[in-house]
Amino acid sequence: MKPRFEIGKVVRVTRNVRNDGTFAGSEIGDLLVRRGSTGHVKNVGTFLQDQIIYSVHFLNEDKIVGCREEELIGEDEPWVPSKFEFRDKVHCNKCLAIDGEVIVEKDAEG
C-alpha cells in the first residue's frame, strides 16, 4: 500500500467526520469536521494493515483527526459543495420525467 497523500499536503474531506470513539474529549457520534473542510496531512499510518489512515490537522476547527484515504481528495481536485446532509429528505417541486415517462411525481419525498 502506497499512500496517495504526502505529509504536508493540503487535503479536503469529502464527508462529515464523526467521532467513532477514538477522539478524546468528544462523545461518540459528535461531528468533528464538516465535509468540504481542508487541512494538512500531519502523519500517515495504517489500520489493521489494510487501510491507510491520515492524521489531518484542520486549522479552522483546530483539530487533528484521523481520516481514511477514501474520505479525502486533494485540495485542488474538483469539489461540489452541497446543502444536503446524509439522510436528509427532499420534496420534488415538479414531476421529473425522462423521454416523457414520469419517474418522480410532484411532492414525492426522497
N, C-alpha and C positions, 0 to 999 in steps of 0.2 A: 504494500500500500504506500503510495506516494501522496503526500498532502498537496492539495490544489493551491492553497494559500500559504505564503511565507510569513514569518514573523515580521511585523511592521506594516503589512498590507492592510489597506482600508477595505472593509467588507460591509455589506448590508444584510441584515437579517430579513428573510422573506416571509416569516410567520411570527406571530406573537410567541414569545418565550415565557413560559410559566414555570414556577418552582416545582420541581419533581421531588423535592425533599432533600436535595443536595446543596441548596443555597441557604446558608445560615442566616438567621435573623428575619426570615420570611416564612409565612405559612405555605403549606403545600397548596398549589393552585394559584397562588398570587402571581399577578402579572409582573414580570421582571423587566422585559424590554418589548416595546411595541414594534410590530413589523414595519420595515422601512427605515429603522434606526441604523446608523452607521457607527462603526467602532474600529479599533486597531487590534490586529491579532497580536497577542502577548506571548502565547505559548501554543505548542501543538503536541497532542498526545493521542493515546488510543484507549478505547474501552472494549473490554472482552476480546481484544486482539483483532477485531474485525470492523471497528468503527473509528474513524478519525474524529477527535474532539478538539476544538479550538477554544482557548481561553481568549475571549474578546473583551477589550476594555471599551465600554460605551461611555464616552466622556459626558454627554448630556445627562445621562442617568447616574453617572459616577458609580458604575457597577462593572465588575469583571464577571462575565457569565460564560459558562461552558456551552458551546453550540456545536451541533453535528454539522458535518460538511454539507449535507443536503439542505440545511436551513440557511446557507449563506450564498451570496453571489458577490462578485467584485463590485466595488463602488461605482465603476464606470459602465457596468452592464445595464441593459435596459431594465427599467423598473416602472411598473404602472401602479401608483397608489390607488387604493380602493376605500370607499366609505364603509364597506360592509365587513363585518367580522364573521368568523366561523360560526355557523349555525344561525345566523341572522335570517329572518323571514322577509320575503319581498312580496309585494302585491303587484300584479300586472295591471297597468292602466289601460292597455289596449289588447285586442286579440293579436296573437302572434301567429303568422302563417308562413308556410313555405310552399311556393308554387300553388297558392290558392287553398291549400289544406291547412285548416286551423290546427295548430299544435298546442297552443295555450290559450284558454278562454280569458276574456276580460275578468278582472277581480280574482283570478286564481292566485292561490298562495303557494309559494315555493321557496 
